[in-house]
Every structure is written in C-alpha cells, then in structure tokens.
C-alpha cells in the first residue's frame, strides 16, 4: 500500500481511504449556506434597487425624466418638500445595499439633490432648481451673468441618484 499523503497525514488516515459521511455532509451544508447567502444578498439588492427606482420615479412623476408638470417660478420647492419624506425613506432603505466603497458618493448625491448649500445642517433647500440668474459686477466695470437652468440641474441630480441603482 502507498504511503499516506499530506491530507492523509493531517486527517490521520491513508489518502485512499474514504472521507467519513458526516464530514462530507457538513462540508456540503457549509458550501450550500455560503452560496445561498451570497445569492440571497444579491436577490435582496436587486429588489431594493427596484423599489428605490420605483419610489423615486413615482414621487417625481411629472418632473422627471421629462418636466411636463414643472411649476412656474419658484413653485418647485413646495412640490419637492411634499415628496421629501418618501424619498428620504427610499434613500435610507436602499443605502445598506450599496457597496461600502460607493456609500460616500451615494450620500453626497443625496445631499446635492436635497440642498443647494451642500451642507448637512440644511435638511432641504431647493433654490438650485429655481431658474434664477446670478449677476456679478466687478470693480473693474465687468459684469458676469450666470444663468441657472433648474430643470437641467434637477435632472442631473436625479440621474446621479438613480445611477446607484442602475447596475444592479
């Protein structure tokens, strides 16, 4: 009979002896559990991404992707404040399913969406979605006019949020 191999030495038997059934059963259960865990997490992430997209699209209906119901003047702020609780719930529910390496970018995208100031202490500030023009006059007599296209800014910010649920 051949000499025991490395595995045989470790397990205390010759390499041609069969592995005991309880050990095989435990190994199979471990592999099955790992596969189900990984697969289950992926399935939960797919469902969470779908729910996130659905909530955003439902709450922003008429404003995104085409602004067919965009209010005149500064009227966008009450509309977005009304949608805020549902959007915040969707963001908080979906955040755990985002990769750890992307969570900071997701948090920043949410902050940029909900505040013009990009400060955490400002819960909601939607002036960046209002069509206001900023005019700066320099001491040398020059004038700089910076128009703001609120609809384009809004679309860009919502696109950025939805991009975190697009590749799932």
C-alpha positions as protocol buffer text, in pm:
chain_id: "A"
residue {
  index: 1
  type: UNK
  ca { x: 0 y: 0 z: 0 }
}
residue {
  index: 2
  type: UNK
  ca { x: 128 y: 350 z: -80 }
}
residue {
  index: 3
  type: UNK
  ca { x: 247 y: 585 z: 192 }
}
residue {
  index: 4
  type: UNK
  ca { x: -7 y: 835 z: 321 }
}
residue {
  index: 5
  type: UNK
  ca { x: -9 y: 1175 z: 150 }
}
residue {
  index: 6
  type: UNK
  ca { x: -24 y: 1514 z: 317 }
}
residue {
  index: 7
  type: UNK
  ca { x: -404 y: 1507 z: 356 }
}
residue {
  index: 8
  type: UNK
  ca { x: -386 y: 1156 z: 493 }
}
residue {
  index: 9
  type: UNK
  ca { x: -127 y: 1260 z: 748 }
}
residue {
  index: 10
  type: UNK
  ca { x: -335 y: 1557 z: 857 }
}
residue {
  index: 11
  type: UNK
  ca { x: -651 y: 1353 z: 888 }
}
residue {
  index: 12
  type: UNK
  ca { x: -467 y: 1053 z: 1036 }
}
residue {
  index: 13
  type: UNK
  ca { x: -552 y: 804 z: 757 }
}
residue {
  index: 14
  type: UNK
  ca { x: -422 y: 691 z: 424 }
}
residue {
  index: 15
  type: UNK
  ca { x: -506 y: 900 z: 116 }
}
residue {
  index: 16
  type: UNK
  ca { x: -709 y: 624 z: -46 }
}
residue {
  index: 17
  type: UNK
  ca { x: -949 y: 591 z: 245 }
}
residue {
  index: 18
  type: UNK
  ca { x: -1290 y: 750 z: 207 }
}
residue {
  index: 19
  type: UNK
  ca { x: -1387 y: 1067 z: 387 }
}
residue {
  index: 20
  type: UNK
  ca { x: -1645 y: 1000 z: 656 }
}
residue {
  index: 21
  type: UNK
  ca { x: -2005 y: 1080 z: 558 }
}
residue {
  index: 22
  type: UNK
  ca { x: -2070 y: 1330 z: 842 }
}
residue {
  index: 23
  type: UNK
  ca { x: -1767 y: 1536 z: 730 }
}
residue {
  index: 24
  type: UNK
  ca { x: -1888 y: 1535 z: 368 }
}
residue {
  index: 25
  type: UNK
  ca { x: -2236 y: 1630 z: 485 }
}
residue {
  index: 26
  type: UNK
  ca { x: -2101 y: 1922 z: 692 }
}
residue {
  index: 27
  type: UNK
  ca { x: -1884 y: 2041 z: 405 }
}
residue {
  index: 28
  type: UNK
  ca { x: -2182 y: 2028 z: 166 }
}
residue {
  index: 29
  type: UNK
  ca { x: -2400 y: 2222 z: 412 }
}
residue {
  index: 30
  type: UNK
  ca { x: -2130 y: 2488 z: 454 }
}
residue {
  index: 31
  type: UNK
  ca { x: -2090 y: 2535 z: 78 }
}
residue {
  index: 32
  type: UNK
  ca { x: -2468 y: 2544 z: 28 }
}
residue {
  index: 33
  type: UNK
  ca { x: -2507 y: 2803 z: 305 }
}
residue {
  index: 34
  type: UNK
  ca { x: -2235 y: 3024 z: 157 }
}
residue {
  index: 35
  type: UNK
  ca { x: -2384 y: 3007 z: -191 }
}
residue {
  index: 36
  type: UNK
  ca { x: -2735 y: 3082 z: -62 }
}
residue {
  index: 37
  type: UNK
  ca { x: -2605 y: 3372 z: 147 }
}
residue {
  index: 38
  type: UNK
  ca { x: -2429 y: 3534 z: -148 }
}
residue {
  index: 39
  type: UNK
  ca { x: -2718 y: 3464 z: -386 }
}
residue {
  index: 40
  type: UNK
  ca { x: -2976 y: 3581 z: -131 }
}
residue {
  index: 41
  type: UNK
  ca { x: -2791 y: 3909 z: -75 }
}
residue {
  index: 42
  type: UNK
  ca { x: -2782 y: 3967 z: -450 }
}
residue {
  index: 43
  type: UNK
  ca { x: -3153 y: 3897 z: -480 }
}
residue {
  index: 44
  type: UNK
  ca { x: -3231 y: 4135 z: -191 }
}
residue {
  index: 45
  type: UNK
  ca { x: -3013 y: 4406 z: -351 }
}
residue {
  index: 46
  type: UNK
  ca { x: -3193 y: 4367 z: -685 }
}
residue {
  index: 47
  type: UNK
  ca { x: -3531 y: 4402 z: -511 }
}
residue {
  index: 48
  type: UNK
  ca { x: -3412 y: 4702 z: -306 }
}
residue {
  index: 49
  type: UNK
  ca { x: -3278 y: 4875 z: -619 }
}
residue {
  index: 50
  type: UNK
  ca { x: -3608 y: 4819 z: -799 }
}
residue {
  index: 51
  type: UNK
  ca { x: -3802 y: 4960 z: -502 }
}
residue {
  index: 52
  type: UNK
  ca { x: -3567 y: 5260 z: -485 }
}
residue {
  index: 53
  type: UNK
  ca { x: -3610 y: 5337 z: -855 }
}
residue {
  index: 54
  type: UNK
  ca { x: -3987 y: 5288 z: -833 }
}
residue {
  index: 55
  type: UNK
  ca { x: -4023 y: 5524 z: -536 }
}
residue {
  index: 56
  type: UNK
  ca { x: -3814 y: 5798 z: -697 }
}
residue {
  index: 57
  type: UNK
  ca { x: -3998 y: 5775 z: -1027 }
}
residue {
  index: 58
  type: UNK
  ca { x: -4340 y: 5768 z: -856 }
}
residue {
  index: 59
  type: UNK
  ca { x: -4268 y: 6065 z: -629 }
}
residue {
  index: 60
  type: UNK
  ca { x: -4109 y: 6271 z: -907 }
}
residue {
  index: 61
  type: UNK
  ca { x: -4368 y: 6186 z: -1171 }
}
residue {
  index: 62
  type: UNK
  ca { x: -4425 y: 6485 z: -1396 }
}
residue {
  index: 63
  type: UNK
  ca { x: -4087 y: 6632 z: -1302 }
}
residue {
  index: 64
  type: UNK
  ca { x: -3857 y: 6351 z: -1410 }
}
residue {
  index: 65
  type: UNK
  ca { x: -3742 y: 6242 z: -1666 }
}
residue {
  index: 66
  type: UNK
  ca { x: -3943 y: 6498 z: -1864 }
}
residue {
  index: 67
  type: UNK
  ca { x: -4052 y: 6806 z: -1668 }
}
residue {
  index: 68
  type: UNK
  ca { x: -4407 y: 6814 z: -1805 }
}
residue {
  index: 69
  type: UNK
  ca { x: -4559 y: 6939 z: -1475 }
}
residue {
  index: 70
  type: UNK
  ca { x: -4278 y: 7175 z: -1374 }
}
residue {
  index: 71
  type: UNK
  ca { x: -4432 y: 7467 z: -1179 }
}
residue {
  index: 72
  type: UNK
  ca { x: -4370 y: 7826 z: -1283 }
}
residue {
  index: 73
  type: UNK
  ca { x: -4125 y: 8050 z: -1097 }
}
residue {
  index: 74
  type: UNK
  ca { x: -4022 y: 7928 z: -754 }
}
residue {
  index: 75
  type: UNK
  ca { x: -4313 y: 7685 z: -719 }
}
residue {
  index: 76
  type: UNK
  ca { x: -4091 y: 7376 z: -733 }
}
residue {
  index: 77
  type: UNK
  ca { x: -3997 y: 7398 z: -364 }
}
residue {
  index: 78
  type: UNK
  ca { x: -4340 y: 7305 z: -215 }
}
residue {
  index: 79
  type: UNK
  ca { x: -4368 y: 7013 z: -460 }
}
residue {
  index: 80
  type: UNK
  ca { x: -4025 y: 6875 z: -364 }
}
residue {
  index: 81
  type: UNK
  ca { x: -4083 y: 6931 z: 9 }
}
residue {
  index: 82
  type: UNK
  ca { x: -4402 y: 6725 z: -19 }
}
residue {
  index: 83
  type: UNK
  ca { x: -4207 y: 6437 z: -180 }
}
residue {
  index: 84
  type: UNK
  ca { x: -3916 y: 6456 z: 64 }
}
residue {
  index: 85
  type: UNK
  ca { x: -4035 y: 6207 z: 333 }
}
residue {
  index: 86
  type: UNK
  ca { x: -4094 y: 5929 z: 79 }
}
residue {
  index: 87
  type: UNK
  ca { x: -3764 y: 5998 z: -98 }
}
residue {
  index: 88
  type: UNK
  ca { x: -3574 y: 6007 z: 231 }
}
residue {
  index: 89
  type: UNK
  ca { x: -3729 y: 5674 z: 328 }
}
residue {
  index: 90
  type: UNK
  ca { x: -3626 y: 5522 z: -5 }
}
residue {
  index: 91
  type: UNK
  ca { x: -3270 y: 5651 z: 35 }
}
residue {
  index: 92
  type: UNK
  ca { x: -3240 y: 5518 z: 392 }
}
residue {
  index: 93
  type: UNK
  ca { x: -3387 y: 5181 z: 293 }
}
residue {
  index: 94
  type: UNK
  ca { x: -3161 y: 5138 z: -10 }
}
residue {
  index: 95
  type: UNK
  ca { x: -2835 y: 5268 z: 144 }
}
residue {
  index: 96
  type: UNK
  ca { x: -2737 y: 4938 z: 319 }
}
residue {
  index: 97
  type: UNK
  ca { x: -2744 y: 4762 z: -20 }
}
residue {
  index: 98
  type: UNK
  ca { x: -2489 y: 4999 z: -173 }
}
residue {
  index: 99
  type: UNK
  ca { x: -2131 y: 4879 z: -177 }
}
residue {
  index: 100
  type: UNK
  ca { x: -1928 y: 5022 z: 110 }
}
residue {
  index: 101
  type: UNK
  ca { x: -1689 y: 5183 z: -140 }
}
residue {
  index: 102
  type: UNK
  ca { x: -1981 y: 5372 z: -301 }
}
residue {
  index: 103
  type: UNK
  ca { x: -2174 y: 5479 z: 9 }
}
residue {
  index: 104
  type: UNK
  ca { x: -1992 y: 5812 z: 48 }
}
residue {
  index: 105
  type: UNK
  ca { x: -2070 y: 5900 z: -315 }
}
residue {
  index: 106
  type: UNK
  ca { x: -2434 y: 5797 z: -263 }
}
residue {
  index: 107
  type: UNK
  ca { x: -2458 y: 6016 z: 48 }
}
residue {
  index: 108
  type: UNK
  ca { x: -2308 y: 6307 z: -146 }
}
residue {
  index: 109
  type: UNK
  ca { x: -2553 y: 6256 z: -434 }
}
residue {
  index: 110
  type: UNK
  ca { x: -2844 y: 6263 z: -187 }
}
residue {
  index: 111
  type: UNK
  ca { x: -2703 y: 6577 z: -20 }
}
residue {
  index: 112
  type: UNK
  ca { x: -2661 y: 6753 z: -356 }
}
residue {
  index: 113
  type: UNK
  ca { x: -3017 y: 6657 z: -455 }
}
residue {
  index: 114
  type: UNK
  ca { x: -3183 y: 6791 z: -140 }
}
residue {
  index: 115
  type: UNK
  ca { x: -2975 y: 7102 z: -63 }
}
residue {
  index: 116
  type: UNK
  ca { x: -2849 y: 7390 z: -270 }
}
residue {
  index: 117
  type: UNK
  ca { x: -2592 y: 7468 z: 2 }
}
residue {
  index: 118
  type: UNK
  ca { x: -2449 y: 7112 z: 19 }
}
residue {
  index: 119
  type: UNK
  ca { x: -2442 y: 7134 z: 400 }
}
residue {
  index: 120
  type: UNK
  ca { x: -2576 y: 6856 z: 623 }
}
residue {
  index: 121
  type: UNK
  ca { x: -2743 y: 7103 z: 859 }
}
residue {
  index: 122
  type: UNK
  ca { x: -2967 y: 7224 z: 576 }
}
residue {
  index: 123
  type: UNK
  ca { x: -3226 y: 6948 z: 552 }
}
residue {
  index: 124
  type: UNK
  ca { x: -3400 y: 7084 z: 244 }
}
residue {
  index: 125
  type: UNK
  ca { x: -3310 y: 7377 z: 22 }
}
residue {
  index: 126
  type: UNK
  ca { x: -3426 y: 7363 z: -338 }
}
residue {
  index: 127
  type: UNK
  ca { x: -3317 y: 7701 z: -474 }
}
residue {
  index: 128
  type: UNK
  ca { x: -3077 y: 7528 z: -714 }
}
residue {
  index: 129
  type: UNK
  ca { x: -3386 y: 7404 z: -902 }
}
residue {
  index: 130
  type: UNK
  ca { x: -3527 y: 7753 z: -949 }
}
residue {
  index: 131
  type: UNK
  ca { x: -3447 y: 7945 z: -1265 }
}
residue {
  index: 132
  type: UNK
  ca { x: -3259 y: 8232 z: -1109 }
}
residue {
  index: 133
  type: UNK
  ca { x: -2986 y: 8430 z: -1277 }
}
residue {
  index: 134
  type: UNK
  ca { x: -2686 y: 8546 z: -1080 }
}
residue {
  index: 135
  type: UNK
  ca { x: -2523 y: 8871 z: -1191 }
}
residue {
  index: 136
  type: UNK
  ca { x: -2187 y: 8978 z: -1054 }
}
residue {
  index: 137
  type: UNK
  ca { x: -2040 y: 9321 z: -1122 }
}
residue {
  index: 138
  type: UNK
  ca { x: -1666 y: 9354 z: -1073 }
}
residue {
  index: 139
  type: UNK
  ca { x: -1488 y: 9665 z: -952 }
}
residue {
  index: 140
  type: UNK
  ca { x: -1332 y: 9698 z: -1299 }
}
residue {
  index: 141
  type: UNK
  ca { x: -1670 y: 9752 z: -1463 }
}
residue {
  index: 142
  type: UNK
  ca { x: -1716 y: 9398 z: -1593 }
}
residue {
  index: 143
  type: UNK
  ca { x: -2034 y: 9202 z: -1547 }
}
residue {
  index: 144
  type: UNK
  ca { x: -2073 y: 8827 z: -1517 }
}
residue {
  index: 145
  type: UNK
  ca { x: -2414 y: 8673 z: -1572 }
}
residue {
  index: 146
  type: UNK
  ca { x: -2462 y: 8312 z: -1463 }
}
residue {
  index: 147
  type: UNK
  ca { x: -2800 y: 8172 z: -1566 }
}
residue {
  index: 148
  type: UNK
  ca { x: -2930 y: 7871 z: -1376 }
}
residue {
  index: 149
  type: UNK
  ca { x: -3133 y: 7608 z: -1556 }
}
residue {
  index: 150
  type: UNK
  ca { x: -3322 y: 7448 z: -1266 }
}
residue {
  index: 151
  type: UNK
  ca { x: -3474 y: 7171 z: -1476 }
}
residue {
  index: 152
  type: UNK
  ca { x: -3135 y: 7060 z: -1610 }
}
residue {
  index: 153
  type: UNK
  ca { x: -2984 y: 7069 z: -1260 }
}
residue {
  index: 154
  type: UNK
  ca { x: -3275 y: 6866 z: -1124 }
}
residue {
  index: 155
  type: UNK
  ca { x: -3246 y: 6604 z: -1399 }
}
residue {
  index: 156
  type: UNK
  ca { x: -2870 y: 6575 z: -1349 }
}
residue {
  index: 157
  type: UNK
  ca { x: -2912 y: 6528 z: -971 }
}
residue {
  index: 158
  type: UNK
  ca { x: -3189 y: 6267 z: -1004 }
}
residue {
  index: 159
  type: UNK
  ca { x: -2985 y: 6086 z: -1273 }
}
residue {
  index: 160
  type: UNK
  ca { x: -2694 y: 6077 z: -1028 }
}
residue {
  index: 161
  type: UNK
  ca { x: -2912 y: 5922 z: -756 }
}
residue {
  index: 162
  type: UNK
  ca { x: -3064 y: 5665 z: -991 }
}
residue {
  index: 163
  type: UNK
  ca { x: -2721 y: 5567 z: -1122 }
}
residue {
  index: 164
  type: UNK
  ca { x: -2657 y: 5385 z: -793 }
}
residue {
  index: 165
  type: UNK
  ca { x: -2947 y: 5150 z: -871 }
}
residue {
  index: 166
  type: UNK
  ca { x: -2883 y: 5115 z: -1243 }
}
residue {
  index: 167
  type: UNK
  ca { x: -2612 y: 4847 z: -1249 }
}
residue {
  index: 168
  type: UNK
  ca { x: -2794 y: 4605 z: -1022 }
}
